[in-house]
Structures are given as C-alpha cells and as structure tokens.
Amino acid sequence: MTTFTYTPRGQKLKETKANGNTVDYTYYLDGLLKHQVEKKSDGTIVNEHTIEYNAIARPGSKATPGATCTR
C-alpha cells in the first residue's frame, strides 16, 4: 500500500511506496512543484527531478541528474 503525507496547503510532502521507497517533494513559494526525489530504504537515490517553470507557470525545463534531455 502507498501512503502519503501532506503539507498544511494540501500538497504532497512525502509518498511511501509499497516497496519501501520514499518520494519527497518540495515546492516553490507560489506552490508549484520544485523538486522530487525517490530513495530506497537504504537512502540510495532511484529518481530525482528539479522542475523550473516559465513566466506563465508551465514547466520550462526538468533537470534529472545523470540524464540528457533533448527536445
């Protein structure tokens, strides 16, 4: 079973997956998602994303460490 913890604003703060992995979420002051990182129970990073937005709040870029993005 997957469980969730939320911020006082109702945003996902932490997700704990059935396999024991956790996903932590951080947000910009305006409430848009800024960063998410998934880790195994031993702390090993499985997946990580940092999201930047353009002037009209659309995702402009997504940085994934160790990955190459082509548009």
PyMOL Python script that loads the backbone (N, CA, C, O; Angstrom):
from pymol import cmd

cmd.read_pdbstr("""\
ATOM      1  N   MET A   1       0.834  -1.170   0.000  1.00  0.00           N
ATOM      2  CA  MET A   1       0.000   0.000   0.000  1.00  0.00           C
ATOM      3  C   MET A   1       0.890   1.248   0.000  1.00  0.00           C
ATOM      4  O   MET A   1       1.916   1.282   0.679  1.00  0.00           O
ATOM      5  N   THR A   2       0.504   2.238  -0.740  1.00  0.00           N
ATOM      6  CA  THR A   2       1.214   3.510  -0.791  1.00  0.00           C
ATOM      7  C   THR A   2       0.535   4.485   0.151  1.00  0.00           C
ATOM      8  O   THR A   2      -0.692   4.586   0.167  1.00  0.00           O
ATOM      9  N   THR A   3       1.334   5.212   0.944  1.00  0.00           N
ATOM     10  CA  THR A   3       0.783   6.203   1.865  1.00  0.00           C
ATOM     11  C   THR A   3       1.353   7.574   1.527  1.00  0.00           C
ATOM     12  O   THR A   3       2.428   7.687   0.938  1.00  0.00           O
ATOM     13  N   PHE A   4       0.619   8.609   1.909  1.00  0.00           N
ATOM     14  CA  PHE A   4       1.004   9.979   1.601  1.00  0.00           C
ATOM     15  C   PHE A   4       0.963  10.836   2.856  1.00  0.00           C
ATOM     16  O   PHE A   4       0.139  10.624   3.745  1.00  0.00           O
ATOM     17  N   THR A   5       1.874  11.815   2.914  1.00  0.00           N
ATOM     18  CA  THR A   5       1.862  12.860   3.931  1.00  0.00           C
ATOM     19  C   THR A   5       1.726  14.176   3.174  1.00  0.00           C
ATOM     20  O   THR A   5       2.339  14.362   2.123  1.00  0.00           O
ATOM     21  N   TYR A   6       0.916  15.089   3.714  1.00  0.00           N
ATOM     22  CA  TYR A   6       0.638  16.347   3.022  1.00  0.00           C
ATOM     23  C   TYR A   6       1.071  17.554   3.846  1.00  0.00           C
ATOM     24  O   TYR A   6       1.148  17.487   5.073  1.00  0.00           O
ATOM     25  N   THR A   7       1.352  18.661   3.157  1.00  0.00           N
ATOM     26  CA  THR A   7       1.668  19.931   3.810  1.00  0.00           C
ATOM     27  C   THR A   7       0.362  20.559   4.294  1.00  0.00           C
ATOM     28  O   THR A   7      -0.717  20.098   3.922  1.00  0.00           O
ATOM     29  N   PRO A   8       0.445  21.606   5.118  1.00  0.00           N
ATOM     30  CA  PRO A   8      -0.771  22.317   5.523  1.00  0.00           C
ATOM     31  C   PRO A   8      -1.550  22.899   4.335  1.00  0.00           C
ATOM     32  O   PRO A   8      -2.750  23.151   4.446  1.00  0.00           O
ATOM     33  N   ARG A   9      -0.871  23.111   3.202  1.00  0.00           N
ATOM     34  CA  ARG A   9      -1.531  23.629   1.993  1.00  0.00           C
ATOM     35  C   ARG A   9      -2.157  22.522   1.155  1.00  0.00           C
ATOM     36  O   ARG A   9      -2.764  22.799   0.121  1.00  0.00           O
ATOM     37  N   GLY A  10      -2.016  21.263   1.591  1.00  0.00           N
ATOM     38  CA  GLY A  10      -2.607  20.148   0.860  1.00  0.00           C
ATOM     39  C   GLY A  10      -1.733  19.571  -0.238  1.00  0.00           C
ATOM     40  O   GLY A  10      -2.203  18.779  -1.054  1.00  0.00           O
ATOM     41  N   GLN A  11      -0.471  19.957  -0.266  1.00  0.00           N
ATOM     42  CA  GLN A  11       0.458  19.436  -1.272  1.00  0.00           C
ATOM     43  C   GLN A  11       1.118  18.169  -0.735  1.00  0.00           C
ATOM     44  O   GLN A  11       1.323  18.028   0.470  1.00  0.00           O
ATOM     45  N   LYS A  12       1.450  17.245  -1.644  1.00  0.00           N
ATOM     46  CA  LYS A  12       2.168  16.043  -1.224  1.00  0.00           C
ATOM     47  C   LYS A  12       3.535  16.439  -0.680  1.00  0.00           C
ATOM     48  O   LYS A  12       4.289  17.167  -1.327  1.00  0.00           O
ATOM     49  N   LEU A  13       3.838  15.956   0.503  1.00  0.00           N
ATOM     50  CA  LEU A  13       5.135  16.199   1.119  1.00  0.00           C
ATOM     51  C   LEU A  13       6.008  14.958   1.014  1.00  0.00           C
ATOM     52  O   LEU A  13       7.201  15.044   0.726  1.00  0.00           O
ATOM     53  N   LYS A  14       5.390  13.792   1.256  1.00  0.00           N
ATOM     54  CA  LYS A  14       6.124  12.533   1.222  1.00  0.00           C
ATOM     55  C   LYS A  14       5.187  11.424   0.776  1.00  0.00           C
ATOM     56  O   LYS A  14       4.019  11.377   1.163  1.00  0.00           O
ATOM     57  N   GLU A  15       5.721  10.542  -0.039  1.00  0.00           N
ATOM     58  CA  GLU A  15       4.997   9.362  -0.506  1.00  0.00           C
ATOM     59  C   GLU A  15       5.835   8.149  -0.106  1.00  0.00           C
ATOM     60  O   GLU A  15       7.028   8.085  -0.402  1.00  0.00           O
ATOM     61  N   THR A  16       5.212   7.203   0.557  1.00  0.00           N
ATOM     62  CA  THR A  16       5.898   5.961   0.899  1.00  0.00           C
ATOM     63  C   THR A  16       5.253   4.853   0.089  1.00  0.00           C
ATOM     64  O   THR A  16       4.072   4.546   0.256  1.00  0.00           O
ATOM     65  N   LYS A  17       6.046   4.255  -0.794  1.00  0.00           N
ATOM     66  CA  LYS A  17       5.530   3.234  -1.706  1.00  0.00           C
ATOM     67  C   LYS A  17       5.532   1.857  -1.048  1.00  0.00           C
ATOM     68  O   LYS A  17       6.203   1.633  -0.040  1.00  0.00           O
ATOM     69  N   ALA A  18       4.773   0.948  -1.633  1.00  0.00           N
ATOM     70  CA  ALA A  18       4.656  -0.415  -1.104  1.00  0.00           C
ATOM     71  C   ALA A  18       6.004  -1.130  -1.054  1.00  0.00           C
ATOM     72  O   ALA A  18       6.212  -1.998  -0.207  1.00  0.00           O
ATOM     73  N   ASN A  19       6.917  -0.773  -1.953  1.00  0.00           N
ATOM     74  CA  ASN A  19       8.234  -1.423  -1.978  1.00  0.00           C
ATOM     75  C   ASN A  19       9.211  -0.829  -0.966  1.00  0.00           C
ATOM     76  O   ASN A  19      10.366  -1.249  -0.893  1.00  0.00           O
ATOM     77  N   GLY A  20       8.746   0.156  -0.180  1.00  0.00           N
ATOM     78  CA  GLY A  20       9.590   0.782   0.833  1.00  0.00           C
ATOM     79  C   GLY A  20      10.277   2.052   0.382  1.00  0.00           C
ATOM     80  O   GLY A  20      10.843   2.770   1.206  1.00  0.00           O
ATOM     81  N   ASN A  21      10.242   2.348  -0.915  1.00  0.00           N
ATOM     82  CA  ASN A  21      10.828   3.588  -1.415  1.00  0.00           C
ATOM     83  C   ASN A  21      10.015   4.775  -0.921  1.00  0.00           C
ATOM     84  O   ASN A  21       8.804   4.676  -0.726  1.00  0.00           O
ATOM     85  N   THR A  22      10.705   5.910  -0.718  1.00  0.00           N
ATOM     86  CA  THR A  22      10.014   7.140  -0.357  1.00  0.00           C
ATOM     87  C   THR A  22      10.273   8.187  -1.427  1.00  0.00           C
ATOM     88  O   THR A  22      11.338   8.210  -2.043  1.00  0.00           O
ATOM     89  N   VAL A  23       9.295   9.049  -1.642  1.00  0.00           N
ATOM     90  CA  VAL A  23       9.432  10.169  -2.572  1.00  0.00           C
ATOM     91  C   VAL A  23       9.162  11.433  -1.769  1.00  0.00           C
ATOM     92  O   VAL A  23       8.083  11.594  -1.198  1.00  0.00           O
ATOM     93  N   ASP A  24      10.149  12.334  -1.727  1.00  0.00           N
ATOM     94  CA  ASP A  24       9.992  13.609  -1.035  1.00  0.00           C
ATOM     95  C   ASP A  24       9.763  14.705  -2.062  1.00  0.00           C
ATOM     96  O   ASP A  24      10.378  14.708  -3.128  1.00  0.00           O
ATOM     97  N   TYR A  25       8.877  15.633  -1.735  1.00  0.00           N
ATOM     98  CA  TYR A  25       8.508  16.718  -2.635  1.00  0.00           C
ATOM     99  C   TYR A  25       8.812  18.052  -1.970  1.00  0.00           C
ATOM    100  O   TYR A  25       8.575  18.217  -0.773  1.00  0.00           O
ATOM    101  N   THR A  26       9.341  19.018  -2.746  1.00  0.00           N
ATOM    102  CA  THR A  26       9.487  20.392  -2.273  1.00  0.00           C
ATOM    103  C   THR A  26       8.840  21.313  -3.299  1.00  0.00           C
ATOM    104  O   THR A  26       8.692  20.961  -4.469  1.00  0.00           O
ATOM    105  N   TYR A  27       8.457  22.504  -2.834  1.00  0.00           N
ATOM    106  CA  TYR A  27       7.672  23.420  -3.651  1.00  0.00           C
ATOM    107  C   TYR A  27       8.250  24.827  -3.622  1.00  0.00           C
ATOM    108  O   TYR A  27       8.889  25.229  -2.649  1.00  0.00           O
ATOM    109  N   TYR A  28       8.017  25.574  -4.707  1.00  0.00           N
ATOM    110  CA  TYR A  28       8.317  26.995  -4.735  1.00  0.00           C
ATOM    111  C   TYR A  28       7.313  27.711  -3.832  1.00  0.00           C
ATOM    112  O   TYR A  28       6.285  27.138  -3.472  1.00  0.00           O
ATOM    113  N   LEU A  29       7.607  28.958  -3.466  1.00  0.00           N
ATOM    114  CA  LEU A  29       6.714  29.719  -2.593  1.00  0.00           C
ATOM    115  C   LEU A  29       5.311  29.868  -3.169  1.00  0.00           C
ATOM    116  O   LEU A  29       4.341  29.969  -2.418  1.00  0.00           O
ATOM    117  N   ASP A  30       5.194  29.883  -4.499  1.00  0.00           N
ATOM    118  CA  ASP A  30       3.872  30.022  -5.118  1.00  0.00           C
ATOM    119  C   ASP A  30       3.104  28.702  -5.165  1.00  0.00           C
ATOM    120  O   ASP A  30       1.977  28.659  -5.658  1.00  0.00           O
ATOM    121  N   GLY A  31       3.706  27.627  -4.657  1.00  0.00           N
ATOM    122  CA  GLY A  31       3.010  26.349  -4.577  1.00  0.00           C
ATOM    123  C   GLY A  31       3.302  25.370  -5.692  1.00  0.00           C
ATOM    124  O   GLY A  31       2.854  24.225  -5.632  1.00  0.00           O
ATOM    125  N   LEU A  32       4.042  25.786  -6.711  1.00  0.00           N
ATOM    126  CA  LEU A  32       4.375  24.875  -7.806  1.00  0.00           C
ATOM    127  C   LEU A  32       5.465  23.895  -7.366  1.00  0.00           C
ATOM    128  O   LEU A  32       6.351  24.242  -6.585  1.00  0.00           O
ATOM    129  N   LEU A  33       5.385  22.678  -7.878  1.00  0.00           N
ATOM    130  CA  LEU A  33       6.367  21.651  -7.553  1.00  0.00           C
ATOM    131  C   LEU A  33       7.761  22.083  -7.999  1.00  0.00           C
ATOM    132  O   LEU A  33       7.947  22.512  -9.138  1.00  0.00           O
ATOM    133  N   LYS A  34       8.736  21.969  -7.102  1.00  0.00           N
ATOM    134  CA  LYS A  34      10.114  22.362  -7.390  1.00  0.00           C
ATOM    135  C   LYS A  34      11.028  21.151  -7.559  1.00  0.00           C
ATOM    136  O   LYS A  34      11.825  21.097  -8.494  1.00  0.00           O
ATOM    137  N   HIS A  35      10.912  20.194  -6.666  1.00  0.00           N
ATOM    138  CA  HIS A  35      11.880  19.098  -6.645  1.00  0.00           C
ATOM    139  C   HIS A  35      11.215  17.848  -6.094  1.00  0.00           C
ATOM    140  O   HIS A  35      10.418  17.917  -5.159  1.00  0.00           O
ATOM    141  N   GLN A  36      11.545  16.716  -6.676  1.00  0.00           N
ATOM    142  CA  GLN A  36      11.106  15.444  -6.113  1.00  0.00           C
ATOM    143  C   GLN A  36      12.261  14.467  -6.202  1.00  0.00           C
ATOM    144  O   GLN A  36      12.998  14.431  -7.188  1.00  0.00           O
ATOM    145  N   VAL A  37      12.400  13.676  -5.150  1.00  0.00           N
ATOM    146  CA  VAL A  37      13.477  12.692  -5.113  1.00  0.00           C
ATOM    147  C   VAL A  37      12.935  11.400  -4.520  1.00  0.00           C
ATOM    148  O   VAL A  37      12.320  11.399  -3.454  1.00  0.00           O
ATOM    149  N   GLU A  38      13.174  10.298  -5.229  1.00  0.00           N
ATOM    150  CA  GLU A  38      12.761   8.980  -4.758  1.00  0.00           C
ATOM    151  C   GLU A  38      13.995   8.244  -4.267  1.00  0.00           C
ATOM    152  O   GLU A  38      15.014   8.179  -4.955  1.00  0.00           O
ATOM    153  N   LYS A  39      13.885   7.684  -3.054  1.00  0.00           N
ATOM    154  CA  LYS A  39      15.006   6.957  -2.462  1.00  0.00           C
ATOM    155  C   LYS A  39      14.563   5.582  -1.995  1.00  0.00           C
ATOM    156  O   LYS A  39      13.421   5.381  -1.580  1.00  0.00           O
ATOM    157  N   LYS A  40      15.495   4.642  -2.074  1.00  0.00           N
ATOM    158  CA  LYS A  40      15.273   3.322  -1.492  1.00  0.00           C
ATOM    159  C   LYS A  40      15.389   3.444   0.026  1.00  0.00           C
ATOM    160  O   LYS A  40      15.829   4.476   0.534  1.00  0.00           O
ATOM    161  N   SER A  41      14.998   2.404   0.745  1.00  0.00           N
ATOM    162  CA  SER A  41      15.049   2.446   2.208  1.00  0.00           C
ATOM    163  C   SER A  41      16.470   2.629   2.737  1.00  0.00           C
ATOM    164  O   SER A  41      16.644   3.088   3.866  1.00  0.00           O
ATOM    165  N   ASP A  42      17.488   2.282   1.952  1.00  0.00           N
ATOM    166  CA  ASP A  42      18.877   2.470   2.388  1.00  0.00           C
ATOM    167  C   ASP A  42      19.428   3.854   2.024  1.00  0.00           C
ATOM    168  O   ASP A  42      20.602   4.137   2.265  1.00  0.00           O
ATOM    169  N   GLY A  43      18.580   4.720   1.442  1.00  0.00           N
ATOM    170  CA  GLY A  43      18.978   6.076   1.092  1.00  0.00           C
ATOM    171  C   GLY A  43      19.482   6.253  -0.324  1.00  0.00           C
ATOM    172  O   GLY A  43      19.757   7.378  -0.739  1.00  0.00           O
ATOM    173  N   THR A  44      19.609   5.172  -1.076  1.00  0.00           N
ATOM    174  CA  THR A  44      20.056   5.254  -2.467  1.00  0.00           C
ATOM    175  C   THR A  44      19.016   5.986  -3.310  1.00  0.00           C
ATOM    176  O   THR A  44      17.833   5.649  -3.270  1.00  0.00           O
ATOM    177  N   ILE A  45      19.451   6.978  -4.066  1.00  0.00           N
ATOM    178  CA  ILE A  45      18.529   7.733  -4.919  1.00  0.00           C
ATOM    179  C   ILE A  45      18.180   6.903  -6.147  1.00  0.00           C
ATOM    180  O   ILE A  45      19.057   6.428  -6.867  1.00  0.00           O
ATOM    181  N   VAL A  46      16.879   6.740  -6.367  1.00  0.00           N
ATOM    182  CA  VAL A  46      16.361   5.990  -7.512  1.00  0.00           C
ATOM    183  C   VAL A  46      16.048   6.941  -8.661  1.00  0.00           C
ATOM    184  O   VAL A  46      16.323   6.638  -9.822  1.00  0.00           O
ATOM    185  N   ASN A  47      15.471   8.092  -8.328  1.00  0.00           N
ATOM    186  CA  ASN A  47      14.994   9.034  -9.327  1.00  0.00           C
ATOM    187  C   ASN A  47      14.974  10.417  -8.696  1.00  0.00           C
ATOM    188  O   ASN A  47      14.620  10.552  -7.525  1.00  0.00           O
ATOM    189  N   GLU A  48      15.346  11.442  -9.447  1.00  0.00           N
ATOM    190  CA  GLU A  48      15.352  12.798  -8.914  1.00  0.00           C
ATOM    191  C   GLU A  48      15.048  13.780 -10.038  1.00  0.00           C
ATOM    192  O   GLU A  48      15.582  13.659 -11.140  1.00  0.00           O
ATOM    193  N   HIS A  49      14.189  14.748  -9.752  1.00  0.00           N
ATOM    194  CA  HIS A  49      13.806  15.755 -10.746  1.00  0.00           C
ATOM    195  C   HIS A  49      13.756  17.131 -10.092  1.00  0.00           C
ATOM    196  O   HIS A  49      13.245  17.278  -8.982  1.00  0.00           O
ATOM    197  N   THR A  50      14.286  18.138 -10.782  1.00  0.00           N
ATOM    198  CA  THR A  50      14.127  19.532 -10.393  1.00  0.00           C
ATOM    199  C   THR A  50      13.400  20.213 -11.541  1.00  0.00           C
ATOM    200  O   THR A  50      13.824  20.119 -12.693  1.00  0.00           O
ATOM    201  N   ILE A  51      12.314  20.893 -11.230  1.00  0.00           N
ATOM    202  CA  ILE A  51      11.461  21.471 -12.272  1.00  0.00           C
ATOM    203  C   ILE A  51      11.511  22.992 -12.201  1.00  0.00           C
ATOM    204  O   ILE A  51      11.347  23.580 -11.132  1.00  0.00           O
ATOM    205  N   GLU A  52      11.739  23.620 -13.349  1.00  0.00           N
ATOM    206  CA  GLU A  52      11.693  25.072 -13.470  1.00  0.00           C
ATOM    207  C   GLU A  52      10.531  25.427 -14.383  1.00  0.00           C
ATOM    208  O   GLU A  52      10.185  24.666 -15.287  1.00  0.00           O
ATOM    209  N   TYR A  53       9.936  26.578 -14.144  1.00  0.00           N
ATOM    210  CA  TYR A  53       8.747  26.994 -14.888  1.00  0.00           C
ATOM    211  C   TYR A  53       9.020  28.280 -15.645  1.00  0.00           C
ATOM    212  O   TYR A  53       9.878  29.075 -15.260  1.00  0.00           O
ATOM    213  N   ASN A  54       8.266  28.475 -16.745  1.00  0.00           N
ATOM    214  CA  ASN A  54       8.388  29.729 -17.485  1.00  0.00           C
ATOM    215  C   ASN A  54       7.461  30.773 -16.857  1.00  0.00           C
ATOM    216  O   ASN A  54       6.847  30.525 -15.819  1.00  0.00           O
ATOM    217  N   ALA A  55       7.368  31.927 -17.488  1.00  0.00           N
ATOM    218  CA  ALA A  55       6.608  33.047 -16.929  1.00  0.00           C
ATOM    219  C   ALA A  55       5.119  32.773 -16.764  1.00  0.00           C
ATOM    220  O   ALA A  55       4.462  33.444 -15.968  1.00  0.00           O
ATOM    221  N   ILE A  56       4.569  31.808 -17.494  1.00  0.00           N
ATOM    222  CA  ILE A  56       3.138  31.515 -17.365  1.00  0.00           C
ATOM    223  C   ILE A  56       2.901  30.193 -16.630  1.00  0.00           C
ATOM    224  O   ILE A  56       1.887  29.523 -16.829  1.00  0.00           O
ATOM    225  N   ALA A  57       3.857  29.841 -15.782  1.00  0.00           N
ATOM    226  CA  ALA A  57       3.757  28.685 -14.882  1.00  0.00           C
ATOM    227  C   ALA A  57       3.657  27.340 -15.592  1.00  0.00           C
ATOM    228  O   ALA A  57       3.079  26.388 -15.066  1.00  0.00           O
ATOM    229  N   ARG A  58       4.223  27.276 -16.785  1.00  0.00           N
ATOM    230  CA  ARG A  58       4.317  25.979 -17.465  1.00  0.00           C
ATOM    231  C   ARG A  58       5.726  25.451 -17.261  1.00  0.00           C
ATOM    232  O   ARG A  58       6.687  26.221 -17.278  1.00  0.00           O
ATOM    233  N   PRO A  59       5.859  24.147 -17.068  1.00  0.00           N
ATOM    234  CA  PRO A  59       7.216  23.618 -16.893  1.00  0.00           C
ATOM    235  C   PRO A  59       8.088  23.976 -18.088  1.00  0.00           C
ATOM    236  O   PRO A  59       7.775  23.634 -19.228  1.00  0.00           O
ATOM    237  N   GLY A  60       9.191  24.671 -17.808  1.00  0.00           N
ATOM    238  CA  GLY A  60      10.096  25.073 -18.872  1.00  0.00           C
ATOM    239  C   GLY A  60      11.242  24.096 -19.048  1.00  0.00           C
ATOM    240  O   GLY A  60      11.724  23.875 -20.159  1.00  0.00           O
ATOM    241  N   SER A  61      11.673  23.513 -17.934  1.00  0.00           N
ATOM    242  CA  SER A  61      12.740  22.523 -18.012  1.00  0.00           C
ATOM    243  C   SER A  61      12.661  21.595 -16.817  1.00  0.00           C
ATOM    244  O   SER A  61      12.135  21.949 -15.761  1.00  0.00           O
ATOM    245  N   LYS A  62      13.187  20.419 -17.005  1.00  0.00           N
ATOM    246  CA  LYS A  62      13.217  19.443 -15.927  1.00  0.00           C
ATOM    247  C   LYS A  62      14.611  18.843 -15.921  1.00  0.00           C
ATOM    248  O   LYS A  62      15.024  18.207 -16.892  1.00  0.00           O
ATOM    249  N   ALA A  63      15.328  19.041 -14.842  1.00  0.00           N
ATOM    250  CA  ALA A  63      16.687  18.514 -14.737  1.00  0.00           C
ATOM    251  C   ALA A  63      16.669  17.196 -13.985  1.00  0.00           C
ATOM    252  O   ALA A  63      16.134  17.102 -12.880  1.00  0.00           O
ATOM    253  N   THR A  64      17.249  16.203 -14.586  1.00  0.00           N
ATOM    254  CA  THR A  64      17.384  14.892 -13.959  1.00  0.00           C
ATOM    255  C   THR A  64      18.868  14.580 -13.903  1.00  0.00           C
ATOM    256  O   THR A  64      19.494  14.368 -14.942  1.00  0.00           O
ATOM    257  N   PRO A  65      19.444  14.548 -12.695  1.00  0.00           N
ATOM    258  CA  PRO A  65      20.882  14.284 -12.600  1.00  0.00           C
ATOM    259  C   PRO A  65      21.287  13.020 -13.353  1.00  0.00           C
ATOM    260  O   PRO A  65      20.653  11.972 -13.226  1.00  0.00           O
ATOM    261  N   GLY A  66      22.353  13.139 -14.137  1.00  0.00           N
ATOM    262  CA  GLY A  66      22.869  11.987 -14.855  1.00  0.00           C
ATOM    263  C   GLY A  66      22.142  11.659 -16.144  1.00  0.00           C
ATOM    264  O   GLY A  66      22.464  10.669 -16.800  1.00  0.00           O
ATOM    265  N   ALA A  67      21.162  12.478 -16.518  1.00  0.00           N
ATOM    266  CA  ALA A  67      20.379  12.201 -17.725  1.00  0.00           C
ATOM    267  C   ALA A  67      20.576  13.323 -18.736  1.00  0.00           C
ATOM    268  O   ALA A  67      20.981  14.429 -18.377  1.00  0.00           O
ATOM    269  N   THR A  68      20.292  13.037 -19.976  1.00  0.00           N
ATOM    270  CA  THR A  68      20.342  14.029 -21.039  1.00  0.00           C
ATOM    271  C   THR A  68      18.937  14.215 -21.582  1.00  0.00           C
ATOM    272  O   THR A  68      18.244  13.246 -21.892  1.00  0.00           O
ATOM    273  N   CYS A  69      18.521  15.475 -21.695  1.00  0.00           N
ATOM    274  CA  CYS A  69      17.179  15.775 -22.190  1.00  0.00           C
ATOM    275  C   CYS A  69      17.300  16.443 -23.554  1.00  0.00           C
ATOM    276  O   CYS A  69      18.065  17.394 -23.717  1.00  0.00           O
ATOM    277  N   THR A  70      16.557  15.956 -24.520  1.00  0.00           N
ATOM    278  CA  THR A  70      16.551  16.535 -25.859  1.00  0.00           C
ATOM    279  C   THR A  70      15.120  16.883 -26.228  1.00  0.00           C
ATOM    280  O   THR A  70      14.215  16.071 -26.035  1.00  0.00           O
ATOM    281  N   ARG A  71      14.908  18.076 -26.755  1.00  0.00           N
ATOM    282  CA  ARG A  71      13.564  18.486 -27.169  1.00  0.00           C
ATOM    283  C   ARG A  71      13.528  18.693 -28.656  1.00  0.00           C
ATOM    284  O   ARG A  71      12.484  19.041 -29.206  1.00  0.00           O
TER     285      ARG A  71
END
""", "prot")
cmd.dss("prot")
cmd.show_as("cartoon", "prot")
cmd.util.cbc("prot")
cmd.orient("prot")
